[in-house]
Amino acid sequence: MNAVDPTQTPHCILMMMSGSIACEKASGLISRLTELGHAVRVVCTASVFEFVSSDQLLALGAEQVHHDTFDPEAPMAHIDLSRWSDLMILCPATANSINRLAAGLADDMVSTTWIAGFGQNKPMLLVPAMNTLMLNYPATRMSLERMAEWGITVLPTASGSLACGETGEGRMLEVEQIQGAVMRALKTPQPKEPLTILITTGGTREYIDGVRYIGNLSTGRTGALLARHLSEAGHHVHCLSSAHAMTPERVDQVVRFDTFDELAAGLERALVSTQVDLVIQAAAISDFHVSGIDGADASQAHTADRDRKIDSGANMSIHLSPNPKLLSSLRAMSCNPDIRVVGFKLTQTLDLDERLAAVRRQFQDAGVDAVVHNDLNLISDGQHPFVLFDQNPQSAATSGHHCESVGELGERLLEWVASSVQPRDRSA
Ligand SMILES: Cc1cc2nc3c(=O)[nH]c(=O)nc-3n(C[C@H](O)[C@H](O)[C@H](O)COP(=O)(O)O)c2cc1C
């Protein structure tokens, strides 16, 4: 039966496979995509043929199956296929192939084609499948992290029964979920008119003296990856990033801050001088500042003085006073009255109602247009899910958009941006 969807533009999809027990399951993606009218060509590592045959892949709808870099019939296939494709997906991705790609090796057809495709500004997706022990090997974790930092969409793994008979993390996602990620990546809208987006990333420090501070654990990773995602989608992205945070790559500008006061001043400068269409407050901002220090041994310090160091043996009390809420003042700072404001809300509770209540409070108190929620209980090594709320969740039935990774969050934000944020008339 022909299931071609007339509302879908046909795309050229390069499916790359490495040798996993999940090869047969993954090959179901070929028939799903071809049934939708997309052209699929396949590139395999040699070990894929331990699990499925070339004929099987062709029977499922693949136009071509390649595995030999030095095939005399197609000597430049690695370049030609990378240029032909609108999207490249490595599915399943073995520990071996993931680690080799992260190291930059190019000694088989998959790695050579992958490297040729990177840099052509097209979506690249990676779908890991392996035993929990292989997934948790530090090199594998680091390679996945590194690839995500390069802008590759690394899909999460599921937890469940594994082919080896064990139960745990590492199971490849179901084909429908992978197909959903492919579709989202393909329909990421290219902006007709790019937006100007300001993102804050990292965390503030509140100094006690010249060498000590109160800080937080923010690495700036989420904000940096998001910034890169939005920039690669064609928008103008400016970042205000804390001094020690991960550097956002491929963005228009990065201005550094250290303290709350520096961040507040940087935001005001940027929002007053530039017509920002969208501001995303991803930075972890200190709720308090050091308003006083007292105690007999505190070396006469009464305020947080960065020109002096309090004696190591000092006995002191530090007074903290609340900082103003920056998020709620961004709209008033901006020279664009139509600016859209996105806040981040981190909670630590297993209670869904409490999470929703926290999101609701941010909508009400800060007057934001969207909230990205994440919860400490759900964040673990390599896992960081988010929920994007593009309207105030008035009832528990409002579930928001669930995103398994920062890449997926970027895609969701782009869809929301495309549907709800209009670039300001620059001629005005
Ligand atoms: C039955 C069987 C199943 C395997 N399944 C996986 C798997 O799911 N994930 C993985 O990373 N490696 C798996 N391996 C190991 C890889 O096939 C092996 O590391 C191989 O060298 C990968 O090569 P490639 O990445 O070039 O395809 C499996 C091996 C066997 C024998």
The ligand as an ORCA input file, in Angstrom:
! r2SCAN-3c Opt
* xyz 0 1
  C      25.335    -10.612     19.018
  C      26.061     -9.299     19.163
  C      25.330     -8.156     19.414
  C      25.988     -6.923     19.533
  N      25.234     -5.803     19.803
  C      25.876     -4.628     20.017
  C      25.124     -3.480     20.353
  O      23.901     -3.478     20.455
  N      25.792     -2.327     20.553
  C      27.150     -2.235     20.453
  O      27.707     -1.169     20.696
  N      27.881     -3.330     20.110
  C      27.270     -4.517     19.899
  N      28.009     -5.618     19.562
  C      29.443     -5.470     19.363
  C      29.754     -4.852     18.013
  O      29.139     -5.573     16.973
  C      31.242     -4.754     17.794
  O      31.805     -3.872     18.753
  C      31.623     -4.342     16.410
  O      33.022     -4.285     16.312
  C      31.041     -2.994     16.049
  O      31.572     -2.568     14.838
  P      31.000     -1.347     14.015
  O      30.811     -0.216     14.977
  O      32.061     -1.065     13.013
  O      29.745     -1.790     13.383
  C      27.393     -6.853     19.397
  C      28.097     -8.010     19.128
  C      27.449     -9.211     19.025
  C      28.280    -10.462     18.739
*
